[in-house]
Amino acid sequence: MTQPIEPITLPPPTDPIQEGEWLKAALHRWLDTEFPPEAVNAAIAERAAQVFVRQRMEGENDLGSLVIAVLTEMQAFDFSKSFYGEFAIANAVSDLLLDSLGIDRCCGAG
C-alpha cells in the first residue's frame, strides 16, 4: 500500500516581494517555453505571483495550501486568449517551487 506524501512546508519568507518577482519571472519563462509565447502570459504570471505573495505575507508556508490558493483565484482569470487554464498554472507554480527547493517532483522525495 502506498504511503501518503508528507506535506511540504516552505521556509518562512524573508522577502515575499522578491519571492514573487522570482515566481513571476520563472512562471513567465515556463509559459513561453511550453507553447508558443503569448502576450497574455505576462498577465498570467503577474496574477499568479500576486496571489502567491499575498498568501506568503499572510503567513502561508504550506505548499499545498499555496497551490490551492493560486488555483482558486486563477479561476476568475480570463484564459480565453491562452493555451492554459487555472490547473496548469497551479501545477506549474507547484513544480517551480519544488524545483527551487530541490525536491523531486516525481515522487516528492528530495
N, C-alpha and C positions, 0 to 999 in steps of 0.2 A: 504494500500500500504506500502510496506517495505521501511524503510529509509536506505540510504547508510551508510556504516560503515565509521566513521571518520578515516582519515589517522593516522597511529601510528608512532610517532617520537621517536627514541632512544635518550637518553641523549647524549650530546657531549662526545666523548671518552676522558677518562683521560689517558688510556694506551691501544691503539689499538692492540699492540702486545700481551698483556695479554688477552684481549678480544678474540683474535684469538686463543690463546692457549686453552682458556676455550672452545670455539666453537669446535675446533678440537677434544678435548677430549670428549666433550658431544656428538658430532655427531658420533664419532667412537664407543662410547658405544651404542648409538642408533642403528647404523648399525649392530653391533654384536648381539643385542638382538632381532631385528625384524626377522631376518633369521639366519641360522647357520653362525657363523663367517667365513669371507673370507679374504684371505691375501690382496686383493685389497681394503678392507675397509679403511685401514690406508692411502692409496694414495688418496682415495676419500675425506676423512675428511681433509687431508692436503691441497688438491687443493681448496676445498670449503672455508676453513679458509683463505687461501691466498687471494682469491677474496674478501672475507669479509673485511680483514684487509686493503687491498689496497683501497677499497671503503671508509672505515671509515677514513683512512688517507687523502683521497681526500675531506673529509668533508661531506660525505653522511650519513644522520641520519634517512632518511625515510625508514621504514621497507619494504614497497612495492618495492621501488627502489633497496634496497639491495637484496631482494629476486629475482627480475628480473635480476640483475647483476649476481647472482650465477647461475640462470637458464641458462642465455645466455652463460656464459663462460664454464659451465659444459657440454654444447652441444659438445664441442671439446674433452671431456674426453672419453677414450675407456672403455665403460661399458660392453664389451663382456664377461668379466670374473666375472660379478656381477649380482645379482638379481635386482639391482636398475638401475635407469635412472636419467636423469637430473631433471625431475619434482619431483620425490620422494625426491631427495636431497634438492632441493629448498624448498619444503614443510616442510621437516624435519628441515631445518635451521630456517624457519619461526616459526614453533612450538616451537623449543628450545628457540628462542629469546623471544617469547611471554610468555612462561613459566618463563623465567628468570625475566621478568618484572611483573609477577603476573597477567597477562591478560588471561582471559578465552578464550581458542581457539575456543570454540563452537560458540560464538556469538559476540566476540570482546569486551565484557564488562569486566571491572575489578572487 
